[in-house]
Amino acid sequence: MISPELLEILVCPVCKKRLVLKHEGESLQCGECRRVYPIRDGIPILLVDEAVIEPA
């Protein structure tokens, strides 16, 4: 699980907007560009190549 302090400073590497926890803490989603970044072993993987874009 990601700590609230870390979640406050994490931003999307593409558009620099805040990320929110999704899918029961298994991923982070950007509300602006809709990219979803995985969390593996408690570590957010903020690589654009690892992200998927959720449909609107």
PDB file of N, CA, C and O in Angstrom:
ATOM      1  N   MET A   1       0.836  -1.185   0.000  1.00  0.00           N
ATOM      2  CA  MET A   1       0.000   0.000   0.000  1.00  0.00           C
ATOM      3  C   MET A   1       0.878   1.245   0.000  1.00  0.00           C
ATOM      4  O   MET A   1       1.925   1.280   0.646  1.00  0.00           O
ATOM      5  N   ILE A   2       0.448   2.243  -0.716  1.00  0.00           N
ATOM      6  CA  ILE A   2       1.201   3.487  -0.807  1.00  0.00           C
ATOM      7  C   ILE A   2       0.785   4.400   0.346  1.00  0.00           C
ATOM      8  O   ILE A   2      -0.401   4.554   0.637  1.00  0.00           O
ATOM      9  N   SER A   3       1.766   4.990   0.983  1.00  0.00           N
ATOM     10  CA  SER A   3       1.484   5.879   2.105  1.00  0.00           C
ATOM     11  C   SER A   3       0.795   7.154   1.611  1.00  0.00           C
ATOM     12  O   SER A   3       1.026   7.587   0.482  1.00  0.00           O
ATOM     13  N   PRO A   4      -0.044   7.750   2.450  1.00  0.00           N
ATOM     14  CA  PRO A   4      -0.707   9.001   2.063  1.00  0.00           C
ATOM     15  C   PRO A   4       0.288  10.122   1.743  1.00  0.00           C
ATOM     16  O   PRO A   4       0.024  10.959   0.881  1.00  0.00           O
ATOM     17  N   GLU A   5       1.428  10.137   2.438  1.00  0.00           N
ATOM     18  CA  GLU A   5       2.437  11.167   2.177  1.00  0.00           C
ATOM     19  C   GLU A   5       3.017  11.029   0.765  1.00  0.00           C
ATOM     20  O   GLU A   5       3.210  12.024   0.066  1.00  0.00           O
ATOM     21  N   LEU A   6       3.290   9.797   0.358  1.00  0.00           N
ATOM     22  CA  LEU A   6       3.815   9.564  -0.991  1.00  0.00           C
ATOM     23  C   LEU A   6       2.759   9.886  -2.034  1.00  0.00           C
ATOM     24  O   LEU A   6       3.066  10.481  -3.067  1.00  0.00           O
ATOM     25  N   LEU A   7       1.529   9.500  -1.776  1.00  0.00           N
ATOM     26  CA  LEU A   7       0.447   9.745  -2.723  1.00  0.00           C
ATOM     27  C   LEU A   7       0.246  11.243  -2.970  1.00  0.00           C
ATOM     28  O   LEU A   7      -0.154  11.643  -4.063  1.00  0.00           O
ATOM     29  N   GLU A   8       0.520  12.058  -1.971  1.00  0.00           N
ATOM     30  CA  GLU A   8       0.372  13.506  -2.115  1.00  0.00           C
ATOM     31  C   GLU A   8       1.358  14.112  -3.112  1.00  0.00           C
ATOM     32  O   GLU A   8       1.063  15.135  -3.730  1.00  0.00           O
ATOM     33  N   ILE A   9       2.528  13.487  -3.274  1.00  0.00           N
ATOM     34  CA  ILE A   9       3.543  14.071  -4.159  1.00  0.00           C
ATOM     35  C   ILE A   9       3.650  13.389  -5.520  1.00  0.00           C
ATOM     36  O   ILE A   9       4.350  13.885  -6.402  1.00  0.00           O
ATOM     37  N   LEU A  10       2.972  12.270  -5.702  1.00  0.00           N
ATOM     38  CA  LEU A  10       3.046  11.571  -6.985  1.00  0.00           C
ATOM     39  C   LEU A  10       2.207  12.283  -8.035  1.00  0.00           C
ATOM     40  O   LEU A  10       1.052  12.632  -7.792  1.00  0.00           O
ATOM     41  N   VAL A  11       2.798  12.495  -9.201  1.00  0.00           N
ATOM     42  CA  VAL A  11       2.087  13.102 -10.326  1.00  0.00           C
ATOM     43  C   VAL A  11       2.333  12.272 -11.580  1.00  0.00           C
ATOM     44  O   VAL A  11       3.298  11.513 -11.663  1.00  0.00           O
ATOM     45  N   CYS A  12       1.459  12.428 -12.532  1.00  0.00           N
ATOM     46  CA  CYS A  12       1.590  11.741 -13.816  1.00  0.00           C
ATOM     47  C   CYS A  12       2.833  12.278 -14.532  1.00  0.00           C
ATOM     48  O   CYS A  12       3.003  13.492 -14.634  1.00  0.00           O
ATOM     49  N   PRO A  13       3.694  11.399 -15.025  1.00  0.00           N
ATOM     50  CA  PRO A  13       4.894  11.870 -15.718  1.00  0.00           C
ATOM     51  C   PRO A  13       4.597  12.541 -17.062  1.00  0.00           C
ATOM     52  O   PRO A  13       5.466  13.218 -17.612  1.00  0.00           O
ATOM     53  N   VAL A  14       3.402  12.368 -17.592  1.00  0.00           N
ATOM     54  CA  VAL A  14       3.052  12.957 -18.884  1.00  0.00           C
ATOM     55  C   VAL A  14       2.481  14.367 -18.715  1.00  0.00           C
ATOM     56  O   VAL A  14       2.982  15.323 -19.306  1.00  0.00           O
ATOM     57  N   CYS A  15       1.425  14.484 -17.898  1.00  0.00           N
ATOM     58  CA  CYS A  15       0.745  15.782 -17.810  1.00  0.00           C
ATOM     59  C   CYS A  15       0.938  16.484 -16.464  1.00  0.00           C
ATOM     60  O   CYS A  15       0.452  17.599 -16.276  1.00  0.00           O
ATOM     61  N   LYS A  16       1.640  15.844 -15.530  1.00  0.00           N
ATOM     62  CA  LYS A  16       1.989  16.431 -14.223  1.00  0.00           C
ATOM     63  C   LYS A  16       0.790  16.679 -13.297  1.00  0.00           C
ATOM     64  O   LYS A  16       0.873  17.505 -12.387  1.00  0.00           O
ATOM     65  N   LYS A  17      -0.320  15.970 -13.525  1.00  0.00           N
ATOM     66  CA  LYS A  17      -1.489  16.073 -12.653  1.00  0.00           C
ATOM     67  C   LYS A  17      -1.400  14.998 -11.570  1.00  0.00           C
ATOM     68  O   LYS A  17      -0.693  14.003 -11.729  1.00  0.00           O
ATOM     69  N   ARG A  18      -2.124  15.206 -10.465  1.00  0.00           N
ATOM     70  CA  ARG A  18      -2.089  14.260  -9.344  1.00  0.00           C
ATOM     71  C   ARG A  18      -2.663  12.907  -9.745  1.00  0.00           C
ATOM     72  O   ARG A  18      -3.531  12.807 -10.612  1.00  0.00           O
ATOM     73  N   LEU A  19      -2.156  11.879  -9.091  1.00  0.00           N
ATOM     74  CA  LEU A  19      -2.619  10.515  -9.318  1.00  0.00           C
ATOM     75  C   LEU A  19      -3.480  10.073  -8.141  1.00  0.00           C
ATOM     76  O   LEU A  19      -3.271  10.506  -7.008  1.00  0.00           O
ATOM     77  N   VAL A  20      -4.451   9.207  -8.421  1.00  0.00           N
ATOM     78  CA  VAL A  20      -5.307   8.663  -7.375  1.00  0.00           C
ATOM     79  C   VAL A  20      -5.255   7.136  -7.425  1.00  0.00           C
ATOM     80  O   VAL A  20      -5.075   6.544  -8.489  1.00  0.00           O
ATOM     81  N   LEU A  21      -5.414   6.517  -6.268  1.00  0.00           N
ATOM     82  CA  LEU A  21      -5.419   5.062  -6.188  1.00  0.00           C
ATOM     83  C   LEU A  21      -6.677   4.508  -6.842  1.00  0.00           C
ATOM     84  O   LEU A  21      -7.769   5.047  -6.667  1.00  0.00           O
ATOM     85  N   LYS A  22      -6.513   3.436  -7.591  1.00  0.00           N
ATOM     86  CA  LYS A  22      -7.632   2.757  -8.245  1.00  0.00           C
ATOM     87  C   LYS A  22      -7.471   1.254  -8.088  1.00  0.00           C
ATOM     88  O   LYS A  22      -6.412   0.758  -7.703  1.00  0.00           O
ATOM     89  N   HIS A  23      -8.529   0.555  -8.391  1.00  0.00           N
ATOM     90  CA  HIS A  23      -8.528  -0.914  -8.404  1.00  0.00           C
ATOM     91  C   HIS A  23      -7.983  -1.499  -7.095  1.00  0.00           C
ATOM     92  O   HIS A  23      -7.088  -2.345  -7.101  1.00  0.00           O
ATOM     93  N   GLU A  24      -8.547  -1.027  -5.973  1.00  0.00           N
ATOM     94  CA  GLU A  24      -8.184  -1.524  -4.642  1.00  0.00           C
ATOM     95  C   GLU A  24      -6.685  -1.405  -4.356  1.00  0.00           C
ATOM     96  O   GLU A  24      -6.089  -2.301  -3.757  1.00  0.00           O
ATOM     97  N   GLY A  25      -6.087  -0.304  -4.784  1.00  0.00           N
ATOM     98  CA  GLY A  25      -4.684  -0.053  -4.498  1.00  0.00           C
ATOM     99  C   GLY A  25      -3.704  -0.762  -5.406  1.00  0.00           C
ATOM    100  O   GLY A  25      -2.510  -0.810  -5.108  1.00  0.00           O
ATOM    101  N   GLU A  26      -4.186  -1.317  -6.516  1.00  0.00           N
ATOM    102  CA  GLU A  26      -3.309  -2.028  -7.447  1.00  0.00           C
ATOM    103  C   GLU A  26      -2.775  -1.136  -8.563  1.00  0.00           C
ATOM    104  O   GLU A  26      -1.904  -1.546  -9.331  1.00  0.00           O
ATOM    105  N   SER A  27      -3.304   0.093  -8.650  1.00  0.00           N
ATOM    106  CA  SER A  27      -2.842   0.995  -9.708  1.00  0.00           C
ATOM    107  C   SER A  27      -3.122   2.438  -9.317  1.00  0.00           C
ATOM    108  O   SER A  27      -3.854   2.723  -8.370  1.00  0.00           O
ATOM    109  N   LEU A  28      -2.513   3.335 -10.081  1.00  0.00           N
ATOM    110  CA  LEU A  28      -2.695   4.775  -9.914  1.00  0.00           C
ATOM    111  C   LEU A  28      -3.236   5.328 -11.217  1.00  0.00           C
ATOM    112  O   LEU A  28      -2.762   4.960 -12.292  1.00  0.00           O
ATOM    113  N   GLN A  29      -4.229   6.213 -11.135  1.00  0.00           N
ATOM    114  CA  GLN A  29      -4.798   6.769 -12.347  1.00  0.00           C
ATOM    115  C   GLN A  29      -4.707   8.279 -12.344  1.00  0.00           C
ATOM    116  O   GLN A  29      -4.889   8.935 -11.318  1.00  0.00           O
ATOM    117  N   CYS A  30      -4.421   8.813 -13.521  1.00  0.00           N
ATOM    118  CA  CYS A  30      -4.404  10.251 -13.735  1.00  0.00           C
ATOM    119  C   CYS A  30      -5.795  10.677 -14.206  1.00  0.00           C
ATOM    120  O   CYS A  30      -6.329  10.115 -15.162  1.00  0.00           O
ATOM    121  N   GLY A  31      -6.373  11.660 -13.540  1.00  0.00           N
ATOM    122  CA  GLY A  31      -7.696  12.139 -13.915  1.00  0.00           C
ATOM    123  C   GLY A  31      -7.697  12.965 -15.183  1.00  0.00           C
ATOM    124  O   GLY A  31      -8.740  13.123 -15.818  1.00  0.00           O
ATOM    125  N   GLU A  32      -6.550  13.492 -15.560  1.00  0.00           N
ATOM    126  CA  GLU A  32      -6.453  14.361 -16.739  1.00  0.00           C
ATOM    127  C   GLU A  32      -6.299  13.544 -18.028  1.00  0.00           C
ATOM    128  O   GLU A  32      -7.130  13.653 -18.929  1.00  0.00           O
ATOM    129  N   CYS A  33      -5.256  12.736 -18.120  1.00  0.00           N
ATOM    130  CA  CYS A  33      -4.986  12.000 -19.367  1.00  0.00           C
ATOM    131  C   CYS A  33      -5.477  10.549 -19.317  1.00  0.00           C
ATOM    132  O   CYS A  33      -5.362   9.819 -20.301  1.00  0.00           O
ATOM    133  N   ARG A  34      -6.026  10.132 -18.163  1.00  0.00           N
ATOM    134  CA  ARG A  34      -6.651   8.819 -17.968  1.00  0.00           C
ATOM    135  C   ARG A  34      -5.672   7.642 -18.032  1.00  0.00           C
ATOM    136  O   ARG A  34      -6.096   6.495 -18.175  1.00  0.00           O
ATOM    137  N   ARG A  35      -4.368   7.916 -17.928  1.00  0.00           N
ATOM    138  CA  ARG A  35      -3.401   6.823 -17.892  1.00  0.00           C
ATOM    139  C   ARG A  35      -3.473   6.121 -16.541  1.00  0.00           C
ATOM    140  O   ARG A  35      -3.663   6.751 -15.501  1.00  0.00           O
ATOM    141  N   VAL A  36      -3.318   4.811 -16.586  1.00  0.00           N
ATOM    142  CA  VAL A  36      -3.332   4.002 -15.371  1.00  0.00           C
ATOM    143  C   VAL A  36      -1.971   3.330 -15.255  1.00  0.00           C
ATOM    144  O   VAL A  36      -1.545   2.586 -16.139  1.00  0.00           O
ATOM    145  N   TYR A  37      -1.298   3.614 -14.136  1.00  0.00           N
ATOM    146  CA  TYR A  37       0.038   3.083 -13.887  1.00  0.00           C
ATOM    147  C   TYR A  37      -0.058   1.955 -12.867  1.00  0.00           C
ATOM    148  O   TYR A  37      -0.742   2.104 -11.855  1.00  0.00           O
ATOM    149  N   PRO A  38       0.614   0.826 -13.111  1.00  0.00           N
ATOM    150  CA  PRO A  38       0.536  -0.292 -12.171  1.00  0.00           C
ATOM    151  C   PRO A  38       1.350  -0.047 -10.900  1.00  0.00           C
ATOM    152  O   PRO A  38       2.285   0.754 -10.885  1.00  0.00           O
ATOM    153  N   ILE A  39       0.974  -0.750  -9.848  1.00  0.00           N
ATOM    154  CA  ILE A  39       1.748  -0.782  -8.610  1.00  0.00           C
ATOM    155  C   ILE A  39       2.155  -2.237  -8.423  1.00  0.00           C
ATOM    156  O   ILE A  39       1.304  -3.121  -8.321  1.00  0.00           O
ATOM    157  N   ARG A  40       3.457  -2.476  -8.380  1.00  0.00           N
ATOM    158  CA  ARG A  40       3.975  -3.848  -8.219  1.00  0.00           C
ATOM    159  C   ARG A  40       4.793  -3.937  -6.940  1.00  0.00           C
ATOM    160  O   ARG A  40       5.733  -3.168  -6.740  1.00  0.00           O
ATOM    161  N   ASP A  41       4.435  -4.868  -6.088  1.00  0.00           N
ATOM    162  CA  ASP A  41       5.127  -5.063  -4.808  1.00  0.00           C
ATOM    163  C   ASP A  41       5.202  -3.762  -4.010  1.00  0.00           C
ATOM    164  O   ASP A  41       6.202  -3.490  -3.346  1.00  0.00           O
ATOM    165  N   GLY A  42       4.131  -2.956  -4.081  1.00  0.00           N
ATOM    166  CA  GLY A  42       4.077  -1.712  -3.337  1.00  0.00           C
ATOM    167  C   GLY A  42       4.833  -0.558  -3.962  1.00  0.00           C
ATOM    168  O   GLY A  42       4.950   0.508  -3.359  1.00  0.00           O
ATOM    169  N   ILE A  43       5.357  -0.762  -5.185  1.00  0.00           N
ATOM    170  CA  ILE A  43       6.144   0.272  -5.858  1.00  0.00           C
ATOM    171  C   ILE A  43       5.389   0.763  -7.097  1.00  0.00           C
ATOM    172  O   ILE A  43       5.097  -0.027  -7.994  1.00  0.00           O
ATOM    173  N   PRO A  44       5.072   2.057  -7.153  1.00  0.00           N
ATOM    174  CA  PRO A  44       4.402   2.578  -8.346  1.00  0.00           C
ATOM    175  C   PRO A  44       5.350   2.606  -9.541  1.00  0.00           C
ATOM    176  O   PRO A  44       6.466   3.116  -9.454  1.00  0.00           O
ATOM    177  N   ILE A  45       4.890   2.053 -10.646  1.00  0.00           N
ATOM    178  CA  ILE A  45       5.681   1.999 -11.872  1.00  0.00           C
ATOM    179  C   ILE A  45       5.197   3.144 -12.772  1.00  0.00           C
ATOM    180  O   ILE A  45       4.233   2.991 -13.522  1.00  0.00           O
ATOM    181  N   LEU A  46       5.877   4.286 -12.686  1.00  0.00           N
ATOM    182  CA  LEU A  46       5.443   5.481 -13.406  1.00  0.00           C
ATOM    183  C   LEU A  46       6.163   5.647 -14.734  1.00  0.00           C
ATOM    184  O   LEU A  46       6.653   6.728 -15.059  1.00  0.00           O
ATOM    185  N   LEU A  47       6.218   4.578 -15.483  1.00  0.00           N
ATOM    186  CA  LEU A  47       6.811   4.597 -16.820  1.00  0.00           C
ATOM    187  C   LEU A  47       5.687   4.679 -17.847  1.00  0.00           C
ATOM    188  O   LEU A  47       4.722   3.918 -17.777  1.00  0.00           O
ATOM    189  N   VAL A  48       5.810   5.586 -18.784  1.00  0.00           N
ATOM    190  CA  VAL A  48       4.771   5.783 -19.785  1.00  0.00           C
ATOM    191  C   VAL A  48       4.520   4.490 -20.565  1.00  0.00           C
ATOM    192  O   VAL A  48       3.377   4.189 -20.908  1.00  0.00           O
ATOM    193  N   ASP A  49       5.575   3.730 -20.847  1.00  0.00           N
ATOM    194  CA  ASP A  49       5.426   2.476 -21.589  1.00  0.00           C
ATOM    195  C   ASP A  49       4.656   1.415 -20.816  1.00  0.00           C
ATOM    196  O   ASP A  49       4.109   0.492 -21.420  1.00  0.00           O
ATOM    197  N   GLU A  50       4.601   1.527 -19.496  1.00  0.00           N
ATOM    198  CA  GLU A  50       3.888   0.559 -18.654  1.00  0.00           C
ATOM    199  C   GLU A  50       2.426   0.954 -18.429  1.00  0.00           C
ATOM    200  O   GLU A  50       1.629   0.138 -17.968  1.00  0.00           O
ATOM    201  N   ALA A  51       2.075   2.186 -18.749  1.00  0.00           N
ATOM    202  CA  ALA A  51       0.733   2.694 -18.503  1.00  0.00           C
ATOM    203  C   ALA A  51      -0.228   2.252 -19.598  1.00  0.00           C
ATOM    204  O   ALA A  51       0.167   2.026 -20.742  1.00  0.00           O
ATOM    205  N   VAL A  52      -1.492   2.134 -19.223  1.00  0.00           N
ATOM    206  CA  VAL A  52      -2.570   1.902 -20.191  1.00  0.00           C
ATOM    207  C   VAL A  52      -3.524   3.076 -20.062  1.00  0.00           C
ATOM    208  O   VAL A  52      -3.654   3.663 -18.987  1.00  0.00           O
ATOM    209  N   ILE A  53      -4.188   3.417 -21.152  1.00  0.00           N
ATOM    210  CA  ILE A  53      -5.144   4.510 -21.142  1.00  0.00           C
ATOM    211  C   ILE A  53      -6.535   3.919 -21.028  1.00  0.00           C
ATOM    212  O   ILE A  53      -6.959   3.138 -21.881  1.00  0.00           O
ATOM    213  N   GLU A  54      -7.250   4.297 -19.965  1.00  0.00           N
ATOM    214  CA  GLU A  54      -8.605   3.803 -19.765  1.00  0.00           C
ATOM    215  C   GLU A  54      -9.540   4.526 -20.713  1.00  0.00           C
ATOM    216  O   GLU A  54      -9.433   5.737 -20.904  1.00  0.00           O
ATOM    217  N   PRO A  55     -10.455   3.777 -21.305  1.00  0.00           N
ATOM    218  CA  PRO A  55     -11.415   4.440 -22.191  1.00  0.00           C
ATOM    219  C   PRO A  55     -12.342   5.373 -21.412  1.00  0.00           C
ATOM    220  O   PRO A  55     -12.597   5.168 -20.226  1.00  0.00           O
ATOM    221  N   ALA A  56     -12.826   6.373 -22.085  1.00  0.00           N
ATOM    222  CA  ALA A  56     -13.706   7.368 -21.428  1.00  0.00           C
ATOM    223  C   ALA A  56     -15.086   6.828 -21.149  1.00  0.00           C
ATOM    224  O   ALA A  56     -15.929   7.540 -20.605  1.00  0.00           O
TER     225      ALA A  56
END
